[in-house]
Amino acid sequence: AELCLQPVIEGEEQYDCSEGFTYNEVIQKPGERLNKTCHRHGDGQMLKVNMVPVLDAVMSHSIEEQFDKPIILHLWPTVLLRNLLPYPITFKIR
């Protein structure tokens, strides 16, 4: 099965689904950043989403049981602004 990302935002704007990715593609690069792009309808703008797959630990009572390795897929935007100053800051994008 192939998965894709599609941001959901309020208002008239809509984003298309990102290019697809599979479990096998993601599991081959644990801890590495993968980048997916979602294009916005009509104006050519886009949103880039960073993904980092991290292997998850699972315990089983049976050593013979076969299962796919579980992963946690962390998602975040390309830029993340954090204000560590002791006063508020206004951010504007131009």
C-alpha positions, -999 to +999 in steps of 0.1 A: +000+000+000+011+035-007+007+064+017+006+101+010+003+133+031-024+160+025-025+191+048-060+201+059-064+238+065-094+261+071-108+282+043-109+279+006-073+268+001-066+232-005-034+212-009-029+182-032-016+149-018+022+146-016+040+120-038+034+086-023+057+065-001+056+030+011+065+012+043+094-005+026+108+029+014+106+044+049+119+014+069+151+014+048+161+048+062+155+048+099+166+081+115+171+098+081+151+128+070+127+123+041+110+152+024+076+153+008+060+182-011+023+191-012+013+216-039-015+241-033-044+242-058-042+270-083-013+292-074+018+269-075+027+274-039+038+244-019+043+230+016+073+208+023+069+182+051+099+166+067+095+130+080+119+110+101+111+073+107+122+059+141+121+022+148+098+013+177+104-014+203+078-042+205+079-072+227+065-106+218+059-138+238+067-159+208+102-159+193+088-176+162+062-149+155+071-129+124+059-093+120+069-061+103+091-038+123+070-010+138+080+025+132+071+059+145+069+085+117+077+120+130+064+149+108+072+186+110+074+216+087+106+228+071+109+257+095+099+257+131+102+290+150+105+289+188+107+320+209+131+315+238+133+352+246+117+366+277+093+387+257+068+381+228+080+384+192+058+388+161+068+368+130+059+379+095+064+360+063+069+380+031 
